[in-house]
Amino acid sequence: MKNENIKTLLKGDRIEIPKREIDPNKPMVAFTFDDGPSVGNTERILAALDKVGGRATFFQLGYLMEKYPETVQAVAKQGSEIANHSYDHDWLTEKSLEDAKADISSVNDIAFSITGNEILLLRPPYGAFNTAIKEGITERVVMWDVDTRDWESRNTQSIIEMTKKYTYDGAIVLFHDIHSATIPAVEELIEYYDSLGYQFVTVSELYEIKGR
């Protein structure tokens, strides 16, 4: 561990994430957030989700998890899902299989040290993976159905419009919680989709319910 605070933060306690009831007959969407945790931004998303009883999946970078373990814990305590996005956003496909697996495992170890929970999902940086990586790991590789392109526009209204244009029942939507313009967009979108009767679920919950 590069951050010695992690070793004393959890003190062996596991953050319990209770299973909840989701109505399979109602529409649902999985909002996902890459490249965090981002102190302040991530917490605002969690607060917006709390208002509607929602959860999301956060694909986090190992070096930022080490730097901001309290924010990682906040995600777990809220009931949202922590997933793997590599240690520092390197191309996994440019590494040997052994090095790629070591990179992925290091993030899993960091997450377990902070929350006491196992990581089940991986979103490789840039969406780049190959058969060797997919078959060589136990984590499920997760892509997305809707790219809001918040990383490109950095514009709140554009993010809102892109999401509304392409999102549908059962979609996995890609955001990045490191961009300041994304946060007010997500806050508005959560209110909007809640008004339409959508349930905000994690990727794992979506897979289980939709059989994906």
Secondary structure, DSSP 8 states (H G I E B T S, - for coil): ---THHHHHSTT-----------TTS-EEEEEEEEE--TTHHHHHHHHHHHTT---EEEE-HHHHHH-HHHHHHHHHHT-EEEE--SS---GGGS-HHHHHHHHHHHHHHHHHHHS----EE--GGG---HHHHHH-SSEE---SEE--HHHH--HHHHHHHHHHH--TT-EEEEETT-TTHHHHHHHHHHHHHHTT-EE--HHHHHHHHT-
